[in-house]
C-alpha cells in the first residue's frame, strides 16, 4: 500500500524513512502538537515550500533545466487568487477561478518561454528566464492600480476559513475548532496531494525520459525522443505546480506582494533548499524545505539562548548574537554542502 502511494519510490534508507515519517506526523498534527500562531504558520510555510521546491526539482533535478523564473510562476498563482478575491468577492468560487487562472497563465507563459528558448544552451536559457522574471517583477510593481504596487494586496478569504467561523462547539484536543484550523488542513492536504502527484510524474515513463535527457540529451534525441517537446512539457508542468503553491500561499497569508512572492531572494532560498536536501530526489525537497524554514524562523531564538548561556565568556556572546543569524545560516549551508555534497537524501541513500 505504502509503495503504491509513493509510486514505488521508497526512501531506501531507514534513517531517511524515519525522518520523513517524523516530518509527516509533525506537519499532519501541527495544530495539536505545537499550538500557537507562529508554530502553525511555520508548519504551513513548510508544506507550501515543499511543493514549491519539489516543483523546481522536477525542472532542475530531473530535467536538467536551469531556470530563474520559478518565483514568477509562484507569484502568478498568488496574484491570481488575490485579484480574483478582490474583484469577485470572498467566496470559494473566487479562490477556484483565481487558482485556475494563475496556474493556466503560468503554464502558458512557461510554454512561450520554453518554446522559444529551450533550443539554446542551458546558460542562455537561464539568462532569458532571469530577464523575463525581472521584467514581470518590475511590471507588477509599476501596475499599482491593479496589483497594489510595492504595497501589495490584502484580500478577504471565505468566512469558513477565518478564525471567526466555528464548525463545532468547544475545542478539539485543546485547539479551537475554527476556520483557521480548516485553512491549515486545506493547505496541508493540498500540498500532500501535489507532492504525491509529482512523485507519480517522476516515476512514470515521462519522468524516466526526462532523466535520460538530463544525462545525455544527444543520445535521447538519437533514439527517437523529441527532447524539446519533453523539456517544454516539464517546464509547463513545473510552472503550473509552482503557481498552485503560490495560490495556497496567498490563501494562507491573505496578502500578496512583490517581496513575498516575486523576490529573487525566494529563488535563492529555493536553490539552497534543493542543494541541502539533494537534487533529483523529491524527498530532498521535504528535508531541505523543512530544515531551511525552521532555521529561518527559529535560528535567531537558538542563537539568543546560546548567547545568554555564554554571556560571561569573551567574544562568544558577540559571535552568537541573534542579529548574526544569517551568518550562521551561511555557515550551516557550507557545512551541509561539505559533508553532504549530494544532499542529505543522496548521502543517506548511499549508506
Steps between C-alpha positions, in 0.01 A plus 500: 500500500775746602708405195203569273431833674856622431498358146767243582751771598579382853752690718747207479656599832366427851630834630337690213176308550499590870565868421219511243254332738587748778457796264168364368363443852615843619342676200180294512450568871669842526195690639471242780868423565624860477211732589581862435475744213869496410548124504189433286608774259844337474342159431281648223801669341692172509214324319484768230876519450526121475270519196680804357846346539383161367349670193835669432683171557275349232650758267862508619567167668305280257502704179838669535342837414639804683239772542484818708132568428346264753400774743323670210272196461458488880398865494255455213308242703497725805391810309234298316331416830546852636354675194208258469416537869527881477271534196265203544456499877605262775334179381654165420416562134746792507773276636430237237491747210815677621687172549408364157575834330838532674604143422379530141683829442817357657485194274434717192789734581728200566393354164589822318835532676583134449393486138723789399787450744559133580680441172791712622766390748414477870677818613326711235160355593572583866583861404179527295290377793676744733425789264132403466461454877659842565274662242188348658609611848549858374165487319318387815664781697404761239135394455406629843136563406455127430758321716548748785858565392767463768232502771338187360140389543312396812178312434226308674469123485177300552359537849522121550882533495514784751549489878147632562339191345438204734407167345423340836454609858789481742851383417668200336787372717542846646497680164224739394280341234494804275562590139871548551532130582308421180729732304810324630368160398397638160865602451642177643278260303540696176880499537500130588295418189723714276813334638361150435405612149859614434631168632273329248627723219873446563450123530293476183641436149490878450725547803741231380532675164572829680781332692638354176498848343674639808776241475554524122260698285682408179455127567133551595444686172681225311268225624191692395390727786410860413717667762355849459144370535581323826685800638214735415249259659713479817531880514123548466421235762753642743367854448138393558587321825703799620198721428278268704748530788481879459121488517515305827754749636269789417204328668709437810639855528193683366755735344727509195780736411816508289721426801297198614455327164719647225821580683832363371578413862229232486666356187831481686326334796353238265846423361642469852221263605563277197874488564451421868241228439646355183430557130308243300314366803151611593578413861787748489239777469335378822824492700644819351184709537439380856853574620524835322162637611564387858841673492345818361238511775682368805876544451483847655336357813760224526784751463342727762487214751854393414626858536338533845655174615854619416452864599802493734735372230704738286404542131247214495196715591578726203542206264175343620304825479152434360552777241769285339265214419559537125872448557434175685246395239774541241741298714244221535447500124874475431532212748204319346651530150841386628373196689205424268617586146210303349255640754373342818277255313775404259741434786249295699418288195869421450513316833 
